[in-house]
Amino acid sequence: MVFQLRTYQIKPGVMDEWLELFHGAVVPLHEKYGLPVRTAWVDRETNTFTWVRELTGEGTAEEQEAAYRATEERERLVGDRPKAFIESMNVREVERAFPAEG
């Protein structure tokens, strides 16, 4: 299993709008295309948004990301909209430290 810890610096004053897009389009599309969102946190004091997604498909993380981004549905529902909210991002691959829950 491959997980990504994704930390975004959100532009001031747009966190609630980002969360609407995230919950309304990003999360459902990630689920549909094999990149389920496992958890997310908001630090409103620093405008930081952190989330974890799992890559459950075939291929490298880059290949799975490219396949997701190439979908017509993602282009239609999300497109370039995240650029209006995200100032910067840091993406790291991480592994589970606890055994998988059964």
Order of alpha helices (4+ residues) and beta strands (2+ residues): beta-alpha-alpha-beta-beta-alpha-alpha-beta
